[in-house]
């Protein structure tokens, strides 16, 4: 899905569409731009032509345009159409099926997915007619991107801003991934631990390790793309942006991580999500077509699949010293006690959850991984060699051997990007889940 029609309508946010077009081109998409008359009042076609390298389409009834790429060819050329910004007027026209200009006609003529990014004054955004029209669009399978809130060009503060171009790009990439990935985990609640835990020694020092969270965050994206509702529990040293539509809890220590993991397993942890549309499935309220609040059946958020990529500190100091430890002695020793095992606890206390462990080894990889698979009572364990500098901690790539509780033959995943290896793991999990009721845990 590389051919994108970017349709720009007449709102002040149209200036952001130039940056968005540029970002799409930089990321390898072919972009053709449609502009309405209103859009041309805010930004010129020449700007978009220069940025995309393609002539901009503006007229429905234009003899020369129809000789080149007319509205039907344009509709067929695209893999995806995104209207950004979409004004209240355009939204109303699309909802009514009006076809009085190029954009509205192409929207009727195309069979490809259509994304709509509304942008308007916050008062207009709250108007029931806008809400009703957007609901109509959703019923027609258009996907509506929730506007951002904040200071508006007119001076008002509220909801209705066009999200930033980087967000729109991330949304497009997520949307394409969702449409091209087998939905192996559709509707499943997946909880993933990621990164290093931080065990305080005193107010300034801590025990930790080199895990960055990259592996766990890549898995979160892959699970989300496969249809799962994903919650990430990120350790204290993770500095990665949260993937779109993934819930995130930040924790410091192993004990904190276990607490949140248990809440997730019990379906008690419900973080807020910025996006109303994508979060509504967990809420007990929804809106009917007239915008009224209605009761809907709650859907369980309890974990179905638990994946432990976090590098959890095995030990913590017996007590956290309340004040900074002074440099007085030549030697000092720390009194350490064992941390709870997050993964083993979840596997033991929630036997209905499908549990996937990771094993970071430096020697006798297979022996130790199999040992952990059995002792922690896991369904699967993905083992990586962390003595190599080109994979494992911090790097963008990984390689692993995956062992299963129900078969002897492991699956070897050769070195590839953490994103790709995460997709492969999701496939393996999907296959095992299909057999969920036919095997017994050790
Ligand atoms: O985060 P990155 O920089 O991308 O690096 C990824 C990684 C190398 C950290 C990752 O691929 C990995 O190997 N994660 C597991 C690290 C680890 O702690 O392995 P372990 O063999 O010590 O633990 C075995 C399993 O038990 C792991 O799933 C671990 O999350 C879990 N565990 C361990 C101890 C503990 N107290 N609680 C746990 O849940």
Boltz pocket constraint, residues with backbone or C-beta under 6 A from the ligand:
constraints:
  - pocket:
      binder: B
      contacts: [[A, 193], [A, 194], [A, 195], [A, 196], [A, 210], [A, 211], [A, 212], [A, 213], [A, 214], [A, 215], [A, 216], [A, 254], [A, 308], [A, 309], [A, 310], [A, 311], [A, 312], [A, 313], [A, 314], [A, 339], [A, 340], [A, 341], [A, 342], [A, 343], [A, 344], [A, 356], [A, 357], [A, 358], [A, 359], [A, 360], [A, 361], [A, 372], [A, 382], [A, 384], [A, 386], [A, 392], [A, 393], [A, 394], [A, 395]]
      max_distance: 6.0
